[in-house]
Each structure stands twice: as C-alpha cells, then as structure tokens.
Amino acid sequence: MKNRVRVLRVEQNWSQAELAEQLNVSRQTVNAIETEKYDPSLPLAFKIGRLFGKPIEEIFFPEDGEAPG
C-alpha cells in the first residue's frame, strides 16, 4: 500500500520521532510506514488520519492506484 505520510509529516515540519510520539508508536514504525515496508493497522491508520485532519483515503491508497490530489 502506498501512502503520503512522509509528505504530510514534512508539511508539518515534524521529525519522525515527533510524529511517532504523537501516534504513541516507535520512530522505527513511522519510518517503516513511510518507506512502505509496513502497513499500519486500521486503528493506527485512522489515528494518522485524525492527526493530519484527512480521511484515510487521502493518505493511503492501493499500489496500483494514483495518489489522491
């Protein structure tokens, strides 16, 4: 699954560690999500969506799909 987590994090000027702290996960987890080596659980995906103020469909999308907006 592709995602826009890194782009959204950089737009907020947050480090991976800062995002991890807000999500209550490790920095390594944030790195794995950003590099698309790990797909977050549904509850974590919703938490990421709430944090960035976006529906999860605007953050996560299928590999064969196009990135939203």
N, C-alpha and C positions, 0 to 999 in steps of 0.2 A: 504494500500500500504506500502510495506517495503522500507527502504532506508538506505543509507550508510553515511548520513550527519554527524553523530557523529564521525564516524571513520575518515572521511576526515577532519573534523574540528580539531580533536586531532592531526592528522598528521601535521597540520599547526601550532600547539601549540596556537590555538586561543581559547579564552573563548567563552561561548555562547553570552555574551554581545558584544564581539568584532565582531563575525560573524553577529549578529543582526544589529550592526551599519553599517557594510559594505553592508548589504542587505536592510537597511532602514526599518526594522521591529523591533518589541519588542523582548527582550530576551525570554519572555514567548512564543512567536511564534516559535522561534528556538527550545525551549525545547519541545513544542508540536509536532513539526515536527520530532525531534529526537526520541521521545518516541512513535511515530506513532499514536498519538491521533488526528493529523491534517494533511491533505494532502494539500500541497501548491497549489496555483493557477498555471496555466500553465505559465504565465509570471514570477512568482516567481521561479518556477522550472527551467526555462531557465536561470534566473539570477544566481541561485545557480550553475548551470552547468558552466556558463561562469566564475564565480568566482573561481571554482575549476579546470577549464580547461578540463572539461569532458562533453561528451554528457549526456543528462538527463537519457538515458537508462542505463548508468553505475552507476547512483546514485539512481534512483527509479525503482522499479520492483514490479510485482504483488505478492500478498501474497503467491500464490501457486507456484510461480517461484523461481528459485535459484538466489542467489546473483551473480552478474557478477564478473568475475575474482577476 
